[in-house]
Amino acid sequence: MPDDLHRVTTVQQRGDNTIAVHIRTNSFKPGQLVEVSAYLSQGDAYAIYNDKKRIPLPDPDYPDQTPELHAELPATDLNPDQEVTVVTRITEVWPTVLQKDSKTLELLKLQKGVDDQGLKAVWTYQDDKGKEFGDM
């Protein structure tokens, strides 16, 4: 039996053919940054959405209400008499800042075969101690 708390609740098409998709989920914490993807199709017509959003904070008047995200899809010509299919995905976002890493670049260039690939730059994660990936 599908979980009724995770689904697209409504698709609305405006007069300018833009589309609003309302997605219900309780899998994330209020205020959490998530990536929302939506793919809507009807016959040969389709619209795609992908962006980062924050899970809405609870409404003080309805604290137990399941949060709902809104995805704004581009204008698409749909037939109001036919059903639409919407595939959505909501995932955690893990932004990571990578720093230029000349040491690792040089080490990789010295390895056999890497130079043949035309490697010209490397970026690596710097931990909180400031050490680069190639450092010991």
N, C-alpha and C positions, 0 to 999 in steps of 0.2 A: 504494500500500500504506500503510495507516495506521501512524502512529508508535506503537509498543507502549508507549512510555514516557509517553504522555499519554492517560489514560483513567480512567473510573470502573472500579475493580476489583471492588467489592462494595457491595451494598445490604443492610442488615440491618434487619429490623423487630422491635422488642422487644414484650414482652407488653403494654405500655401503648400500643402502636401508634405510638410515636415511631420515627423512622427515622434510621439512621446511613448516610451515603454516604461511601465511601472513594475519594479522587481522587488518582491518581498523576501527578506532573509533575516534569520536570527542567529547566524553562524559567527558573527563578529561583534566586537565590543563597540558601544557607542563612541563616536569620534575617531574610530580606527580608520586609517587610510587603506583603501582597497582599490584594486583595478577592476573595472567593470567592462565586460565585452558583451555585445549583443549583435546577433546576426538575424535579421528578419527577412523572410522570403515569402513570396506568393507567385507561383508560376515562374516566369522569367524575371520578375521584378525582385530586387533585393536592396537592403540597406545595411550598413555596418557601422557599429559604434565601438570605440575603445578609448577609455580615459580613466584617470584616477579620481576618486571621490572619497568623501568621508562618510562613514555610517552615521545617519542622523542621531542626534541626542533624543532621548525619550520626551514625548509630549507630557508636561506635568499633569494635564487633565486626563490623559490615558497612558499611564506609565507601563502597562502590560501590553500595549499594542506593538505588534511586530514591525520593526523598521522597514521602510520602503525607499528604494533608490529610484531615481528617474534618469533614464538615458534618453538624450535628445538625438534622434537620427535625422539624417538629411532628407530633403524632399524626395519622395519616391511615389510614382503613380501606382496606386493600389485600387483594386476593384472592391468597393464596399460590400458587395454581395458574396465574396469568397472569403474563406478562412485564411488566416496567416499562420505561419510557423515561426516561432522565435526561439533561438538557442542562446542562452546566456551563460556567462561564467563570471563569478566574483571570486577574486583571489587576494591574498595578502600582498602588500607591496613592501619590498625590501630594498630601498635605495642604498646604493653603495658608491662612495666616491673613491676612484682609483687615481693614483699618482703616477706620473712618468717614472719609469724604472730603467735607467740607462745601464745599470749593472747587469740586470737580467737580460736585457737586449744583447749586450756584448757576449754574455755566457752562451746564449742560444745561438748566436751567430758563429761561435767557435765549434759548436756541435756539428757533426757531419750531416749534410743534407739540409739543414735549416737555412743556410745562406742561399741555397738554390731556390728557396721559396720566395725570396725577395722580402724578407722580414725587415721592416723599417722602423717600427715603434712597438713598445711594450708598456702597459700600465698595470700596476699591481695594487692590491689593498694594503694600506698601511695600518697596522694595529695601533692601539692606544699608546704603545711605547715608542712609536715612530719608526719601528724596524720595517724594512722592506722585505718582500717575499724572499729574495735571494740572500739576505743577511742571516748570519747565525747568531 
